[in-house]
Amino acid sequence: HSFRLMANYSSVTFMIIVAAQLRFKTDAVVIGTFLSSAAITYFYAGSRLVDYAGEVVSSLAQIFVPMSSQSDAAGNMDRLRKIFVAGNRACAFTILPITAALVILGKSIIQVWVGKKYVAQGYPVLLVLIFPYTLMLIQAASSRILFGMGRHGKLAVVTLIEGAANLMLSILLVRPYGIIGDALGTAIPLA
């Protein structure tokens, strides 16, 4: 019985990991296939800053897995609600200033980081991606609470659908709109 529970939890988690790869790691393949390898660098000049912001919040949100697991095991739904509200509030208070800083200082950061020639294409990618990422990261504690409760099955299905939609939209939009099209292919399902 325990092995079956672990296998089920692990397989659902694996589905989410695969879906996350579809959501966030296929851009280079799409851009490289349909545009050029040089275009990947312009895309990553903007998207990588968004990834860095996400890593800060995702690391913060990890603490809510054991907290929610403990509360769920004890049957303490009131504490789970408090973790949900406080966790998402903490994530929001963390990502919102980072988002504001990236919107305001993004051009300067890209220029200092990779050079002035990457600003014209990298900054619009940053803008297209930062807002849906921010919406996702504001509620980063929610998914961690589902993991802690072992109720992340529906999250896996939704994330897989989103990942497939991301890949399809990126392929459809990259030719007519270039790297901005690929960013839109990521942003639309994410929003």
PENORSUL-V896204 format. One record per residue. N is the residue number from 1. PSI is psi in whole degrees, -180 to 180 (none if undefined). Layout:
n: {N:N}
psi: {PSI:PSI}
//
This chain:
n: {1:2:3:4:5:6:7:8:9:10:11:12:13:14:15:16:17:18:19:20:21:22:23:24:25:26:27:28:29:30:31:32:33:34:35:36:37:38:39:40:41:42:43:44:45:46:47:48:49:50:51:52:53:54:55:56:57:58:59:60:61:62:63:64:65:66:67:68:69:70:71:72:73:74:75:76:77:78:79:80:81:82:83:84:85:86:87:88:89:90:91:92:93:94:95:96:97:98:99:100:101:102:103:104:105:106:107:108:109:110:111:112:113:114:115:116:117:118:119:120:121:122:123:124:125:126:127:128:129:130:131:132:133:134:135:136:137:138:139:140:141:142:143:144:145:146:147:148:149:150:151:152:153:154:155:156:157:158:159:160:161:162:163:164:165:166:167:168:169:170:171:172:173:174:175:176:177:178:179:180:181:182:183:184:185:186:187:188:189:190:191}
psi: {-45:-40:-42:-42:-45:-42:-41:-48:-46:-40:-38:-42:-41:-41:-41:-39:-44:-44:-39:-36:-41:-40:-43:-7:4:-6:-44:-40:-45:-49:-44:-35:-44:-19:-96:164:-29:-34:-26:-42:-41:-40:-47:-20:-35:-43:-30:-34:-38:-41:-43:-43:-41:-35:-35:-50:-40:-39:-42:-44:-21:-29:-22:-12:-58:-33:-45:-33:-44:-45:-39:-43:-34:-6:22:83:-31:-43:-37:-42:-43:-40:-42:-51:-51:-38:-47:-33:-44:-41:-42:-45:-20:-47:-33:-45:-33:-44:-47:-44:-41:-37:-43:-43:3:-45:-46:-41:-46:-42:-45:-37:-54:-11:157:-33:-15:-10:-45:-35:-32:-40:-44:-35:-45:-46:-41:-38:-32:-37:-48:-35:-42:-43:-41:-44:-25:-32:31:-29:-28:-49:-36:-35:-40:-42:-45:-32:-8:27:48:15:-48:-34:-40:-44:-47:-41:-38:-44:-44:-42:-43:-42:-40:-50:-46:-47:-40:-43:-43:-35:-15:-36:-54:-27:4:-145:-26:-37:-42:-42:-40:-37:-29:-42:-40:-54:-32:-39:none}
//
